[in-house]
Amino acid sequence: MRTHVFTITAKTNLHVGNESGGEFSIIDKAIQRDPLTGLPCINSSSLKGAINEYCCNALKWSEDTLIRLFGSDKGKRKTDSQKGETIFFDAKLLFLPQQDEKELFHYATSANALAMMNDRVKLFDSTFSYSKPDNFNGKAVLDVGDKLTAICSDDNLPIIARNVLDNGESKNLWYEQVLPAETVLYTIIQEEGEALEGALNGKLVQIGANATIGYGYCKFELLKTIEG
């Protein structure tokens, strides 16, 4: 089995919703968060579903290939139930863009976030080591330490008002939280062969809600493949 480590860069605002209900808040639709750290994430089931959709609709992969890689839920495809051979892990936050006085923005991260990334990948490759780069995609990367949690709090992430109008009259106003464009996450995907490696590397995949208004278009870039 081959283990791929991908970075995922949101090229547009990203909303992958937390449907757990949560506590009362002005935010009607909050994003998913890591239950341990509280930092933004994309749950593996949401990531798997988005990649499945991409391979089905954009790449037009055959039903047999989709079932082999992603599995099949009872009644949805020609088999009643079948487990897919690919393993998807949650996508965790790596860099969060922040406004900058001199440049348009810089990236914020923390030593702890990078250490957790290294710990995860070392489960599959004990030699793996990823250090904070000076820049990512041409933008400076700063270690903000414990401030990363505050930067990612509900008080600081963007909240966008959404509305449904009926003859100019508001019928349904709600507030939706997003990760801003240029947010960088990372994930681990394990597969037999290299189908998803080739399908995802360098490509745009729509993840989460609101595709028709341009949300969730994310670029996958292969950081490393671990053999065996």
Phi, psi and omega in degrees: 000137180258136182250119180256134172252117181248145160268148179234112181253118177289117179270347172224170177306144187234124174233106171249108196283146172268112185262016185283348180101299175064190180276163178298135182203159174295338179280114180285322182231100181270162177276168176285145179224150175293124183294340180275310186263339185080000179281154178301148178207176168237117180299147185302325180294321177292319179295315178301315181297320180293319180290322176301314180298318180297314181293328180284309189270319182276318183266346178058041178293153182292158179299321180298319179293317180298317179295320180297317184278318189251346184085182183216130173278150183305126174086349184271330178227187192291338175265153180292314180199132179207133180281132177286154183272351181269143179247126180248136176249157178304147171269126183252154181292135176246305180226137176245126180291143178225142178300146185230142182290330184260319177253173177299316177198163169233174179257142173249139174211187176213156178300326181292319179296319179292322179296321178294322176299312180298319179299320181293312184290329179293345172299335183247341179209103186295344182269355185295138176209123178236115180260159178299122176283158174292327177210160177224123183052038175083002180246140181299145177245122183246138174274111182260005176061224183293346180292344182301321179299316180293320179300327182267006183289166178300333181286340188245338176285150182298141174234125186247130176282129177242153186211151171243125181251142175233106185054042178083358181257133179292127180247339183200095177264129176217164183242128189237129179272143179224156162273132184290156174307145181082002170298140182241126174240173174224154178213167177239131177231129177249133179213157170274117183095207186220024184298310183285330176303310180289326183287330188258327188299120179080005186255158174265128178234132179277127182235135174087201188272169168067040178300325185286347174248020170085013179279153163079017179275113191238138179261125177267134175224129183287123177269319179195147170245131181251120182278147173088000000 
